[in-house]
């Protein structure tokens, strides 16, 4: 993501807003998925980390409501 952001800046893009589906996740969970990264708790922290004007993503509740009818494992999200 940083490479894409730097490329946009190089070509003169004045404002950059990042939107992702999932919140930041790291490490594998016992179910071979990943766990939430509590280091970044606020959208502004993430925006500053990437050097962009804004950042947002779906909340865990929104993700669960979207995938509740799928066979995907969501055990890691249920513990957040």
Rosetta silent file (secondary structure, phi, psi, omega in degrees, C-alpha in Angstrom):
SEQUENCE: XXXXXXXXXXXXXXXXXXXXXXXXXXXXXXXXXXXXXXXXXXXXXXXXXXXXXXXXXXXXXXXXXXXXXXXXXXXXXXXX
SCORE:     score description
SCORE:     0.000 S_00000001
   1 L     0.000  -39.343 -179.197    0.000    0.000    0.000 S_00000001
   2 H   -62.822  -37.029  178.953    2.855    2.361    0.826 S_00000001
   3 H   -63.099  -44.684  179.297    4.345    1.882   -2.638 S_00000001
   4 H   -63.201  -42.068  179.434    1.039    2.794   -4.280 S_00000001
   5 H   -63.446  -45.412  179.198    0.648    5.834   -2.027 S_00000001
   6 H   -63.498  -36.926  177.523    4.194    7.018   -2.759 S_00000001
   7 H   -64.604  -44.294  177.926    3.618    6.557   -6.496 S_00000001
   8 H   -60.461  -43.296  178.663    0.455    8.655   -6.350 S_00000001
   9 H   -63.764  -39.369  179.557    2.299   11.386   -4.461 S_00000001
  10 H   -59.338  -36.059 -179.405    5.153   11.257   -6.962 S_00000001
  11 L   -90.428   12.223  170.840    2.685   12.009   -9.750 S_00000001
  12 L    90.205   12.592  177.593    1.237   14.970   -7.888 S_00000001
  13 L   -65.633  126.941 -173.262   -1.915   13.601   -6.295 S_00000001
  14 L   -85.987  -34.680  179.975   -2.813   16.147   -3.642 S_00000001
  15 L  -130.961  134.192 -179.699   -5.212   14.174   -1.434 S_00000001
  16 L  -130.106  127.116  177.928   -5.219   10.438   -0.812 S_00000001
  17 E  -121.193  127.574 -178.175   -7.875    8.536    1.117 S_00000001
  18 E  -101.945  131.862  176.219   -7.422    4.829    1.857 S_00000001
  19 E  -127.440  126.124  177.826  -10.426    2.530    2.227 S_00000001
  20 E  -126.251  157.096  179.083  -10.029   -1.132    3.112 S_00000001
  21 L   -72.067  -48.021 -174.648  -12.506   -3.905    3.727 S_00000001
  22 L  -104.783  149.142  170.273  -10.872   -5.307    6.856 S_00000001
  23 L   -68.181  164.808 -178.468   -9.328   -3.615    9.866 S_00000001
  24 L   -61.155  127.128  178.026   -5.600   -4.271   10.307 S_00000001
  25 E  -122.805  146.558  175.541   -4.962   -7.901   11.225 S_00000001
  26 E  -142.213  165.398  175.097   -1.693   -9.638   12.146 S_00000001
  27 E    62.743  155.074  177.781   -0.483  -13.059   13.320 S_00000001
  28 E   -93.426  145.367  177.104   -2.250  -16.335   12.787 S_00000001
  29 L   -94.297  172.782  178.819   -4.976  -17.501   15.107 S_00000001
  30 L   -60.936  -17.904 -178.804   -5.532  -21.134   16.203 S_00000001
  31 L   -97.806   15.463 -179.751   -8.014  -21.420   13.323 S_00000001
  32 L    65.961   21.767  172.853   -5.370  -20.395   10.729 S_00000001
  33 L  -104.461 -148.547 -178.025   -6.961  -16.995   10.287 S_00000001
  34 E  -134.817  161.836 -179.683   -5.546  -13.805   11.750 S_00000001
  35 E  -107.629  154.444  178.430   -6.056  -11.645   14.829 S_00000001
  36 E   -63.105  138.059  177.910   -6.887   -7.982   15.093 S_00000001
  37 L   -91.094  103.599 -176.647   -3.862   -5.716   15.468 S_00000001
  38 L   -74.195   -3.644  179.882   -4.643   -3.526   18.489 S_00000001
  39 L   -62.452  -40.535  178.978   -1.661   -1.251   17.750 S_00000001
  40 L  -103.001  100.705 -179.607   -3.802    0.776   15.369 S_00000001
  41 L  -100.408  -16.179 -173.564   -7.058    1.582   17.109 S_00000001
  42 L  -126.540  141.371  179.822   -7.965    4.797   15.379 S_00000001
  43 H   -56.543  -37.525 -179.317   -8.399    5.661   11.731 S_00000001
  44 H   -64.680  -38.921  177.125   -6.294    8.791   12.197 S_00000001
  45 H   -59.236  -42.908 -179.205   -3.361    6.742   13.536 S_00000001
  46 H   -69.165  -41.294  177.507   -3.461    4.556   10.443 S_00000001
  47 H   -59.065  -43.742  178.741   -3.781    7.570    8.131 S_00000001
  48 H   -65.491  -39.953  178.980   -0.709    9.109    9.744 S_00000001
  49 H   -58.286  -43.603 -179.157    1.177    5.826    9.497 S_00000001
  50 H   -87.196   -9.584 -179.647    0.577    5.677    5.742 S_00000001
  51 L    71.513   38.937  179.537    0.919    9.423    5.222 S_00000001
  52 L  -117.440  171.094 -177.248   -2.548    9.854    3.730 S_00000001
  53 L   -81.086  -20.343  179.087   -5.381   12.291    4.307 S_00000001
  54 E  -167.026  153.748  178.294   -7.848    9.735    5.591 S_00000001
  55 E  -143.024  141.609  171.525   -8.369    6.066    6.321 S_00000001
  56 E  -155.052  159.554  177.614  -11.421    3.959    7.041 S_00000001
  57 E  -151.759  170.388  175.827  -12.492    0.329    7.002 S_00000001
  58 L   -69.412  150.212  175.262  -15.477   -1.769    7.901 S_00000001
  59 L   -80.708  164.463  177.553  -15.999   -2.481   11.576 S_00000001
  60 H   -58.754  -40.861  179.546  -15.869   -6.034   12.895 S_00000001
  61 H   -61.877  -41.368  178.692  -19.656   -5.896   13.383 S_00000001
  62 H   -65.446  -40.792  178.730  -20.166   -4.858    9.748 S_00000001
  63 H   -62.520  -46.339  179.980  -17.898   -7.651    8.531 S_00000001
  64 H   -61.820  -38.356  179.965  -19.751  -10.232   10.625 S_00000001
  65 H   -68.228  -30.578  179.499  -23.122   -9.038    9.328 S_00000001
  66 H   -74.734  -42.533 -172.221  -21.903   -9.348    5.739 S_00000001
  67 H   -99.996    7.025 -176.273  -20.371  -12.824    6.020 S_00000001
  68 L   -61.656  -23.250 -179.397  -22.736  -14.428    8.521 S_00000001
  69 L   -98.056   12.639  179.117  -24.411  -16.437    5.770 S_00000001
  70 L  -107.339  164.736  178.894  -21.133  -17.744    4.331 S_00000001
  71 L   -83.758   14.300 -178.785  -19.096  -20.787    5.378 S_00000001
  72 L   -71.359  146.240  176.084  -16.120  -18.591    6.324 S_00000001
  73 L   -75.842  131.066  178.653  -14.523  -18.969    9.753 S_00000001
  74 L  -129.779   19.337 -177.105  -15.108  -15.903   11.921 S_00000001
  75 H   -57.795  -38.312 -178.578  -14.018  -17.261   15.303 S_00000001
  76 H   -64.919  -31.928 -179.202  -11.197  -14.710   15.572 S_00000001
  77 H   -78.867  -25.900 -178.763  -13.656  -11.848   15.142 S_00000001
  78 H   -68.621  -20.066 -177.634  -16.098  -13.174   17.731 S_00000001
  79 L   -93.789   -1.410 -178.071  -13.522  -12.654   20.473 S_00000001
  80 L   -77.166    0.000    0.000  -12.879   -8.976   19.715 S_00000001
